[in-house]
Amino acid sequence: MGVLLMLMTIGSLIAAGVLLIIAFATRKAWLKKFVLGSVAVWFGFYAVMLFGMSLTSEEKDLGRNEPKEFCGFYLDCHMHTAVTGVRTAKTLGDKTANGEFYIVKVKIFSDAKQAKLGLITVDAHVVDDAKQTYTRDIEAEGQLPPQPPFDQRITPEESFEKEIVFDLPMDVRTPRLDIREGYGIDHVIEAVLIGDEDSILHKRTYFKISEQNTFAGVK
């Protein structure tokens, strides 16, 4: 529905622009008022729908092997990610964590029928129950065996797993992984896309990573 309303909005703006040109060219004041009034009513309706859907949305926590799909502005909700495992360690190779390393294994797969697709500009970070955000520890990830990139393109028959690392405090509470993808322009469009996870004030879908197998160290 969000994409349809967005397309209707774009189409309506184009039509309104044409009508305004005609109104000014023919000096028809009633037509100007009609067009501007209609645009105002439509944008009011759109704003109510946008904020209404966002404010009534709910956070979701996904467990092991539960997939999250990525759609955005496009009608191809084929790419998915899922957390398939979590382990912790105090050391990775010659790196020692300030708190504790969380090594999260993420599976990437597609349910497209034929197309070869991939994720775009992935942002993966952890959020705790205090809304503190933790970014990936790229240096620690360098101690792992070579990992495929998030944006590796795959066919529907293919999938791959990669491990990403976070250095989290020892007393961290309810850490959850948030994965987001897309270019900057995608996020701008999705911010005003009704019902999209990345729309203004919309609640997000997280992966639970608090249940883990613990290791003293990983070489």
N, C-alpha and C positions, 0 to 999 in steps of 0.2 A: 504493500500500500504506500509506503514512504516514497519509493521510486516513482510510482504512478503520480502521486501528488506533486512531486518535484518536477516531473515532466510537464504536468498540467500548468504549474506555475510558470515555467519557462515559456511554454506556448502562449499563455495568457499575457505575459509581459510583451512578447513580440506583437501579439494582436493589439494590445493597448497602445504600443508605440506607433503602430500604423494608424490607428484611429485618432491619436492625438495629432499626428501630422495632418491628417485630413481636417480635424477640428480647427487647427490653427490656420490652415490654408483657406478654409471656407468661412472662418470666423463664426463658427457655431458654438456659442457659449454653453448651450445645453449639452452638447456632445462632450465638451471638455469635462464638465461636471459629472456627467454619467461615467466616463472612463475613469477619472480620478476616484470617484466614489466607489466604483466597482473594484478597483485595485486595492483601495483601503480596506474594503470589506473582506476581500480574499486574503490579504496579508494578515488581517486580524484573525480570521478562521485558521489560517496556517499556523500562526503563533500559538493559538490555543491548543491545536492538535500536537504541535512540537513539544511544548512544555508539559502538556497533559500526559502524553505518552512517557516522557522522561521521568516526570515526578511520580508516576504510578508504577514505574519499572522496579524490579527487585534484583539484588545481587544474587549471583549463582556461584556455588562452589562445586567444581568437578573433581571427582575422585580418579583413581588410577584407571587408565585406558578409556576414560570418558572423553569423547571428542568435542572440540570447539570448532565451528565453521566460520569462515571468513567470507563476507559478502561485499560490504561497502556499497558504493553507488552502482556497482555493476550487477547484472543479473546472472552471475556465475558463481554461486555459493558452493564451489567444488573443493577448495583447499581446506584441509583440516589439520589440527594439531591435537596431540594428547600426551599427557605425562605418563610414561610407562614405568618409571622407577625413580627413586630418590635415595641417595646415600650421603653420609656425612663423613668428614675427616678433618683432623687438625692440621695435617700437612698434605701437600701435593707436590711430589718431587722435592725441589729445594725451597718451596714456598710454604710458609707457615701462616695460618689464618690469624687475624686479629681476634676473631671470635671462633667461628667454626665454618668450614667450607661445606656448602650444600651443593652436591653434584646432581643435577636434575637431568634425567634422560627424557628427551622430547621426541615423539614420533611425528613425522610429517607425511601425509598421504592425501590422495585426490580421489574423488568419486566421479570425475568427468568421464564421459563416454569415449572420447577419442583424443581430445586436445592434450598437449603437453604443457603443463602449467607449473607455476612456482609462486611462492610467497614473495612479497615486495617489501624491502626496507623494514625488516622486522625489528621491533623494539620489545625486548623481553626484560622484565624487571620484577622484583619481589616487593610486596606491600605487606606490612604487619598490621596488627589490630589497632595500632596507634596511627595508622596511615603514613608511617615512615616508609620511604621508598629506598630500595637498594638496587644498584645497577650491577651488571655482570662484572666479574673479576676476570678481565681478559688475560692478564699475566698468569693467573692460576690455570685458566683454560689451556694455556700454552704448555702446561705440564702433562696434559692428557694426550693420548694418541691422536693423530690427525683427525679432525672432525669435518664432515661435509658442511657447506654453508647453508644457512636457512633458506636462501633463495634458489637453491638447486632445483632445476625444472625436472618434473617427473611425469611419466605417463600414468594412466589409471591403474595399470598393473603393478606399478612401482611404489615403493615407500622407502623412507630411510629414517634412521634415528641419529640424534646428535646429543652430546652432553654439554650442558652449560653450567657455569660455576658462579656461586654467590658467596661472599664472605659475610656471614650474618652474626650478630651478637649472640653470645652464649645464652642470654636470657630472652631472646626474641620470642614473641608470643604470636601464634597463629600466622606464620608466614604463608603467603599465597602468591603464586606466580601469575603475572598478568602478561599476556602476549598480544601485541598490537602490530598491524602491518599496514603499509601503504605509503605513498609519497605525501609531501606536504599539501599539495593541492587536493589529494583524496581526503585528508583530514578536514580541510576547509569545507569541502562539499558535504562530507558526512556529519559535520557539526550541525548542519541545518536539515539533515535528512531524518524525517519522522520515523521513530522506532529503531534507528540504528544504534548499535552499542556505543559508537563514538559521537552521537549527537549530544547537544548541550544538556548537562545534568543527568544523562542516562546512567543507570547503574551498570556495573561491569560484570563479566563472567571470569572467574578466577580458577586456577588449578590449586588444589590443596597439596602442600608439600611438607606438612608437619609430621607425617608418618614416614619413618625412614629406617634403613639399616645402617648401623654405625660401624665405622672402621677406624682404627687408630691412625692409619695413614695410607696413602695411595701412591705408588711409585710409577 
